[in-house]
């Protein structure tokens, strides 16, 4: 009996031994969906589809993104040639860490490193480059001039009669105005946080979709999905950042007929996601994707659709404008009457200085809300789109297919949106001024 059982087991297992020996490849049983054939480790052979898409991604990195408002100025670089602060916004974003750039270890070191006295000294020395001060200083000049005229020209007897009761009224009004301004600014920063969360999910979901495609599909399909997702991030950025419809990246990544079709759609990001969904359904029909894998991928695509909707909502529906208008009109009344209360207690110059400081604080709070209410003008979208692209390239790489993903500095992009990936380059002039290095073309492998 024992001998019979052993014979049966040997007969059952004999095909497996033949497979291990490589003698009977026809006996291989396919379990699950078709997968991309992995090359031998460090074979040095790169599939032609991967070579093409890497070349396309390299071309995308070289494309300049020029603002429609300034023909020779890159996006988000604000210049006003008429005033002394003509480089305020650029220097402020470049010399000091801001939300307009992705932080690195070096950025955090500049932001929180050193002593408290050193940080305070930098804040004071760089005050003239402050983005808020550059916007509100004309208002400060107007209110300080008004205060000086009121305190210098109004009779003392009239000021004495008005100061008592008016001072109590202004105290009550000031509390309400401050609450209204802070409430509006807080809502603006909530919008900024939601927009940043949306783009964090774009980075994550695009990487996830490519990884799920790599483990289940052939290289030609994987590359199609990668192109669509890369184009998705750039078209979403352009949709939120500028009214100009750009075709440069689509022309690099897509075929001519497909590029024209996507360009004609009302929402290009949605059109590109539709293409990904069509590709996945086709692969499901062919049997290259299991229902479980297709469902998982489709759920990730649904989240990307949701992100487009959320971004469109944030862009098209601001904080109710009447809230901002009422707050600023109330503040105007407050600042009109404030010098009347102060004039009898201090000299005219001191009154003007006090009102100037007060207007800087209150108007500055409102300006903070104005600057971030349209959150996509504050986010480092150029960097985030490149981060999506880098993640896609890294997802295509594996020990069997070790691709060279080169992150190079760009010289034709705004200083506020440079992607900090390497600190080997030394710029003597920037080092002397205590600024980050300006990367010339050709540096760091570019």
C-alpha positions as CSV (number, residue, x, y, z in Angstrom):
1,X,0.0,0.0,0.0
2,X,2.8,2.4,0.9
3,X,4.6,1.6,-2.3
4,X,1.5,2.4,-4.4
5,X,1.0,5.8,-2.6
6,X,4.6,6.8,-3.3
7,X,4.2,5.9,-7.0
8,X,1.1,8.0,-7.3
9,X,2.8,11.0,-5.6
10,X,5.8,10.7,-8.0
11,X,3.5,10.7,-11.0
12,X,1.7,13.8,-9.7
13,X,4.9,15.7,-9.0
14,X,6.8,14.7,-12.1
15,X,5.6,17.7,-14.2
16,X,6.8,20.1,-11.5
17,X,10.3,18.4,-11.6
18,X,10.3,18.8,-15.3
19,X,9.5,22.5,-15.0
20,X,12.3,23.1,-12.5
21,X,14.7,21.4,-14.9
22,X,13.5,23.5,-17.8
23,X,12.7,20.4,-19.8
24,X,9.0,21.0,-20.5
25,X,8.0,24.7,-20.7
26,X,4.8,23.7,-22.4
27,X,3.6,22.2,-19.1
28,X,3.7,25.6,-17.3
29,X,0.3,26.5,-15.9
30,X,-0.6,30.2,-16.0
31,X,-2.2,31.3,-12.7
32,X,-3.6,34.9,-12.5
33,X,-3.3,37.8,-15.0
34,X,-0.5,38.3,-17.5
35,X,2.5,40.2,-16.0
36,X,5.4,42.2,-17.4
37,X,8.3,39.9,-18.1
38,X,11.2,41.0,-15.8
39,X,14.6,41.0,-17.3
40,X,17.6,39.4,-15.6
41,X,19.1,41.4,-12.8
42,X,21.5,44.2,-14.2
43,X,21.0,42.9,-17.7
44,X,21.6,46.3,-19.1
45,X,18.7,45.9,-21.6
46,X,16.0,48.5,-21.3
47,X,12.7,48.0,-23.1
48,X,12.2,50.4,-26.0
49,X,9.0,51.7,-24.4
50,X,10.8,52.7,-21.2
51,X,13.6,54.4,-23.2
52,X,11.0,56.4,-25.1
53,X,9.1,57.5,-22.0
54,X,12.3,58.5,-20.2
55,X,13.3,60.6,-23.1
56,X,9.8,62.2,-23.1
57,X,10.0,62.9,-19.4
58,X,13.5,64.5,-19.9
59,X,12.0,66.8,-22.5
60,X,9.2,67.8,-20.1
61,X,11.8,68.8,-17.5
62,X,13.5,71.0,-20.1
63,X,10.3,72.9,-21.0
64,X,10.1,76.5,-19.7
65,X,6.9,77.6,-18.0
66,X,6.6,81.3,-18.8
67,X,3.9,83.4,-17.3
68,X,1.3,84.9,-19.6
69,X,1.4,88.2,-17.7
70,X,5.2,88.7,-18.1
71,X,6.7,87.5,-21.4
72,X,10.2,87.2,-20.0
73,X,9.3,86.2,-16.4
74,X,8.6,82.7,-15.1
75,X,5.5,81.9,-13.1
76,X,5.2,83.4,-9.7
77,X,8.1,85.8,-10.0
78,X,6.6,89.2,-9.2
79,X,8.5,92.3,-10.5
80,X,7.5,95.9,-10.3
81,X,10.2,98.0,-12.0
82,X,8.8,101.3,-10.8
83,X,9.5,101.0,-7.1
84,X,12.4,100.2,-4.8
85,X,10.9,96.8,-3.8
86,X,11.1,95.6,-7.5
87,X,12.6,92.2,-6.4
88,X,10.8,92.0,-3.0
89,X,8.7,88.9,-3.8
90,X,11.5,87.0,-5.5
91,X,14.1,87.8,-2.8
92,X,11.7,87.1,0.0
93,X,10.9,83.6,-1.5
94,X,14.5,83.0,-2.3
95,X,16.4,84.2,0.8
96,X,13.9,83.0,3.4
97,X,12.0,79.7,3.5
98,X,8.3,80.1,2.5
99,X,5.3,77.9,1.8
100,X,6.0,78.4,-1.9
101,X,8.8,75.9,-1.9
102,X,9.0,72.3,-0.7
103,X,11.2,72.2,2.4
104,X,14.4,70.1,2.5
105,X,16.7,69.5,5.5
106,X,18.7,72.6,4.5
107,X,15.5,74.7,4.3
108,X,14.4,73.6,7.8
109,X,17.9,74.4,9.1
110,X,17.6,77.9,7.7
111,X,14.0,78.2,9.0
112,X,14.4,76.9,12.6
113,X,18.2,76.6,13.0
114,X,20.5,78.8,15.0
115,X,19.7,80.8,18.1
116,X,16.4,82.6,18.8
117,X,18.4,85.9,18.7
118,X,19.8,85.0,15.3
119,X,16.4,84.2,13.8
120,X,15.0,87.5,15.2
121,X,17.9,89.4,13.7
122,X,17.3,87.9,10.3
123,X,13.6,88.8,10.5
124,X,14.4,92.4,11.3
125,X,17.1,92.7,8.7
126,X,14.9,91.2,6.0
127,X,11.9,93.2,7.0
128,X,12.1,95.4,3.9
129,X,11.8,92.3,1.7
130,X,8.6,91.2,3.5
131,X,5.8,90.3,1.1
132,X,3.1,91.8,3.3
133,X,4.9,95.1,3.8
134,X,5.5,95.4,0.1
135,X,1.7,95.3,-0.5
136,X,0.4,97.4,2.4
137,X,3.0,100.2,2.8
138,X,1.1,102.7,0.5
139,X,-1.9,102.3,2.8
140,X,0.3,102.8,5.9
141,X,1.6,106.1,4.4
142,X,-1.9,107.3,3.7
143,X,-3.1,106.6,7.2
144,X,-0.1,108.1,8.9
145,X,-0.4,111.2,6.8
146,X,-4.0,111.5,7.7
147,X,-3.2,111.1,11.4
148,X,-0.5,113.8,11.3
149,X,-2.9,116.3,9.6
150,X,-5.7,115.6,12.1
151,X,-3.5,115.9,15.1
152,X,-1.7,119.0,13.8
153,X,-4.7,121.0,12.4
154,X,-7.7,120.2,14.6
155,X,-8.2,122.6,17.6
156,X,-7.2,121.1,21.0
157,X,-10.6,122.0,22.5
158,X,-12.4,119.9,19.9
159,X,-10.1,117.0,20.3
160,X,-10.6,117.0,24.1
161,X,-14.4,116.9,23.7
162,X,-14.3,114.0,21.3
163,X,-11.6,111.9,22.8
164,X,-13.4,110.6,25.9
165,X,-16.5,108.9,24.5
166,X,-14.9,108.1,21.1
167,X,-12.1,106.1,22.8
168,X,-14.5,103.7,24.5
169,X,-16.5,103.2,21.2
170,X,-13.3,102.5,19.3
171,X,-12.2,99.9,21.9
172,X,-15.5,98.0,21.4
173,X,-15.3,98.3,17.6
174,X,-11.6,97.2,17.5
175,X,-12.4,93.9,19.1
176,X,-15.2,93.1,16.6
177,X,-13.0,94.1,13.6
178,X,-10.1,92.0,14.8
179,X,-12.4,89.0,15.2
180,X,-13.8,89.5,11.7
181,X,-10.3,89.8,10.1
182,X,-8.9,86.8,11.9
183,X,-11.9,84.7,11.1
184,X,-11.6,85.5,7.4
185,X,-7.8,84.8,7.5
186,X,-8.3,81.5,9.3
187,X,-10.7,80.4,6.6
188,X,-8.3,81.4,3.9
189,X,-5.5,79.2,5.5
190,X,-8.0,76.3,5.8
191,X,-8.4,76.5,2.1
192,X,-4.6,76.5,1.6
193,X,-4.3,73.4,3.8
194,X,-7.1,71.6,1.9
195,X,-5.4,72.5,-1.4
196,X,-2.1,71.1,-0.2
197,X,-3.7,67.9,0.9
198,X,-5.3,67.5,-2.5
199,X,-1.9,67.7,-4.2
200,X,-0.3,65.3,-1.6
201,X,-2.9,62.8,-2.7
202,X,-2.1,63.5,-6.4
203,X,1.5,62.6,-5.7
204,X,0.5,59.4,-3.7
205,X,-2.2,58.1,-6.1
206,X,-0.2,58.6,-9.3
207,X,2.7,56.6,-7.8
208,X,0.2,53.9,-6.6
209,X,-1.4,53.6,-10.0
210,X,1.9,53.1,-11.8
211,X,3.1,50.6,-9.2
212,X,-0.1,48.6,-9.5
213,X,0.3,48.7,-13.3
214,X,3.9,47.5,-13.2
215,X,3.1,44.3,-11.3
216,X,0.3,43.3,-13.7
217,X,0.7,44.8,-17.2
218,X,3.1,44.8,-20.1
219,X,5.5,47.7,-20.6
220,X,3.6,49.3,-23.5
221,X,0.5,49.6,-21.3
222,X,2.5,50.7,-18.3
223,X,4.1,53.5,-20.3
224,X,0.7,54.7,-21.6
225,X,-0.6,55.0,-18.1
226,X,2.5,56.8,-16.9
227,X,2.2,59.3,-19.7
228,X,-1.4,60.0,-18.9
229,X,-0.7,60.5,-15.2
230,X,2.2,62.8,-15.8
231,X,0.1,64.9,-18.2
232,X,-2.7,64.8,-15.7
233,X,-0.6,66.5,-13.0
234,X,0.7,69.2,-15.4
235,X,-2.7,70.0,-16.9
236,X,-4.3,70.2,-13.5
237,X,-1.6,72.7,-12.5
238,X,-2.2,74.8,-15.6
239,X,-5.9,74.7,-15.0
240,X,-5.5,76.1,-11.5
241,X,-2.6,78.5,-12.1
242,X,-3.3,80.3,-15.3
243,X,-6.1,80.9,-17.8
244,X,-3.9,80.2,-20.8
245,X,-4.4,76.7,-22.2
246,X,-0.9,75.2,-22.8
247,X,-0.2,72.3,-25.1
248,X,3.6,72.0,-24.8
249,X,3.6,69.1,-22.4
250,X,0.8,67.3,-24.1
251,X,2.6,67.5,-27.4
252,X,5.7,65.9,-25.8
253,X,3.9,63.1,-24.1
254,X,1.0,62.2,-26.4
255,X,0.5,61.3,-30.1
256,X,-0.6,64.2,-32.3
257,X,-4.2,63.0,-32.7
258,X,-4.6,62.2,-29.0
259,X,-3.0,65.5,-28.1
260,X,-5.6,67.4,-30.2
261,X,-8.5,65.5,-28.7
262,X,-7.3,66.2,-25.1
263,X,-6.7,69.8,-25.9
264,X,-10.2,70.3,-27.2
265,X,-11.8,69.0,-23.9
266,X,-13.2,71.4,-21.4
267,X,-11.4,69.6,-18.5
268,X,-8.1,68.2,-19.7
269,X,-7.3,66.4,-16.4
270,X,-10.7,64.6,-16.5
271,X,-10.1,63.6,-20.2
272,X,-6.7,62.1,-19.3
273,X,-8.2,60.1,-16.4
274,X,-10.9,58.9,-18.8
275,X,-8.1,57.5,-21.0
276,X,-6.5,55.7,-18.1
277,X,-9.9,54.2,-17.2
278,X,-10.4,53.1,-20.8
279,X,-7.0,51.4,-20.9
280,X,-7.7,49.6,-17.6
281,X,-11.1,48.3,-18.8
282,X,-9.5,47.1,-22.0
283,X,-6.9,45.2,-20.1
284,X,-9.6,43.7,-17.9
285,X,-11.5,42.5,-21.0
286,X,-8.3,40.9,-22.4
287,X,-7.7,39.1,-19.1
288,X,-4.5,40.9,-18.3
289,X,-6.1,42.3,-15.1
290,X,-8.0,40.4,-12.5
291,X,-11.3,41.8,-11.3
292,X,-9.7,42.5,-7.9
293,X,-6.8,44.4,-9.4
294,X,-9.1,46.4,-11.7
295,X,-11.3,47.3,-8.8
296,X,-8.4,48.6,-6.8
297,X,-7.0,50.6,-9.7
298,X,-10.5,52.0,-10.4
299,X,-10.9,53.2,-6.8
300,X,-7.6,55.1,-7.1
301,X,-8.8,56.7,-10.3
302,X,-12.1,57.7,-8.6
303,X,-10.0,59.5,-6.0
304,X,-8.1,61.4,-8.7
305,X,-11.5,62.5,-10.2
306,X,-12.5,63.7,-6.7
307,X,-9.3,65.7,-6.4
308,X,-10.1,67.6,-9.6
309,X,-13.6,68.4,-8.3
310,X,-12.2,69.6,-5.0
311,X,-9.6,71.8,-6.7
312,X,-12.2,73.3,-9.0
313,X,-14.4,74.0,-6.0
314,X,-11.6,75.8,-4.1
315,X,-10.7,77.8,-7.2
316,X,-14.2,78.8,-8.3
317,X,-15.8,79.5,-4.8
318,X,-13.8,82.0,-2.7
319,X,-14.7,83.1,0.8
320,X,-17.8,85.2,0.5
321,X,-16.5,88.6,-0.7
322,X,-18.9,90.5,1.5
323,X,-17.1,89.3,4.5
324,X,-13.8,90.8,3.3
325,X,-15.5,94.0,2.2
326,X,-17.3,94.5,5.5
327,X,-14.2,93.9,7.5
328,X,-12.1,96.4,5.5
329,X,-14.8,99.1,5.5
330,X,-15.1,98.7,9.3
331,X,-11.3,99.0,9.5
332,X,-11.4,102.2,7.4
333,X,-13.8,103.8,9.9
334,X,-11.7,102.7,12.8
335,X,-8.5,104.2,11.4
336,X,-10.3,107.4,10.4
337,X,-11.3,108.1,14.0
338,X,-8.3,106.7,15.8
339,X,-6.1,109.9,15.4
340,X,-8.9,112.0,16.9
341,X,-8.6,109.9,20.1
342,X,-4.8,110.0,20.2
343,X,-4.2,113.6,19.2
344,X,-4.7,115.1,22.6
345,X,-2.4,112.7,24.3
346,X,0.8,112.8,22.2
347,X,2.6,115.0,19.6
348,X,1.5,114.8,15.9
349,X,4.5,112.7,14.8
350,X,3.9,110.2,17.6
351,X,0.2,110.0,16.6
352,X,1.2,109.3,13.0
353,X,3.7,106.6,14.0
354,X,1.2,104.9,16.3
355,X,-1.5,104.9,13.6
356,X,1.1,103.6,11.1
357,X,1.9,100.6,13.3
358,X,-1.8,99.9,14.0
359,X,-2.6,100.0,10.3
360,X,0.3,97.7,9.5
361,X,-0.9,95.1,12.0
362,X,-4.6,95.2,11.0
363,X,-4.3,95.7,7.2
364,X,-1.4,93.1,7.3
365,X,-3.8,90.5,8.8
366,X,-6.2,91.2,5.9
367,X,-3.4,91.0,3.4
368,X,-2.4,87.6,4.7
369,X,-5.9,86.3,3.9
370,X,-5.8,87.9,0.5
371,X,-2.5,86.2,-0.4
372,X,-3.6,82.7,0.4
373,X,-7.3,82.8,-0.4
374,X,-6.5,81.6,-4.0
375,X,-4.3,78.7,-2.6
376,X,-3.0,77.5,-5.9
377,X,-1.0,80.7,-6.3
378,X,0.8,79.8,-3.1
379,X,1.5,76.1,-3.6
380,X,4.8,75.0,-5.2
381,X,2.9,73.3,-8.0
382,X,5.9,73.3,-10.3
383,X,7.8,71.2,-7.8
384,X,4.9,69.0,-7.0
385,X,4.4,68.1,-10.7
386,X,8.0,67.2,-11.0
387,X,7.7,65.2,-7.9
388,X,4.9,63.2,-9.5
389,X,7.1,62.7,-12.6
390,X,10.1,61.5,-10.5
391,X,7.9,59.1,-8.6
392,X,6.5,57.7,-11.8
393,X,10.0,57.1,-13.2
394,X,11.1,55.5,-9.9
395,X,8.1,53.2,-9.9
396,X,9.1,52.0,-13.4
397,X,12.5,51.1,-12.0
398,X,13.4,47.8,-10.3
399,X,16.5,45.7,-9.5
400,X,15.8,43.9,-12.8
401,X,15.5,47.2,-14.6
402,X,17.6,49.8,-12.8
403,X,16.7,53.0,-14.5
404,X,18.8,56.1,-14.1
405,X,16.5,58.8,-12.7
406,X,18.4,62.1,-12.9
407,X,17.1,65.0,-10.9
408,X,18.7,68.2,-12.4
409,X,18.3,71.8,-11.5
410,X,16.3,74.0,-13.8
411,X,17.5,77.5,-14.7
412,X,14.4,78.7,-16.5
413,X,11.9,78.2,-13.6
414,X,11.0,80.6,-10.8
415,X,13.4,80.7,-7.9
416,X,10.4,80.1,-5.6
417,X,9.7,76.7,-7.3
418,X,13.2,75.1,-7.6
419,X,13.4,71.5,-6.6
420,X,16.2,71.1,-4.0
421,X,17.8,67.7,-4.5
422,X,21.5,68.2,-4.3
423,X,23.9,70.5,-2.4
424,X,27.1,69.6,-4.2
425,X,27.2,72.8,-6.3
426,X,28.9,75.8,-4.7
427,X,28.0,79.4,-5.8
428,X,30.7,81.7,-4.2
429,X,28.5,84.9,-4.7
430,X,25.5,83.3,-3.1
431,X,27.6,81.9,-0.3
432,X,29.0,85.4,0.3
433,X,25.5,86.8,0.6
434,X,24.2,84.0,2.7
435,X,21.8,82.8,0.0
436,X,21.1,79.4,-1.6
437,X,23.2,78.8,-4.8
438,X,22.0,79.9,-8.2
439,X,22.4,76.9,-10.4
440,X,23.7,77.6,-13.9
441,X,22.9,75.5,-16.9
442,X,25.2,72.5,-17.0
443,X,25.7,72.3,-13.3
444,X,24.9,69.1,-11.4
445,X,24.6,67.0,-14.6
446,X,22.2,69.3,-16.4
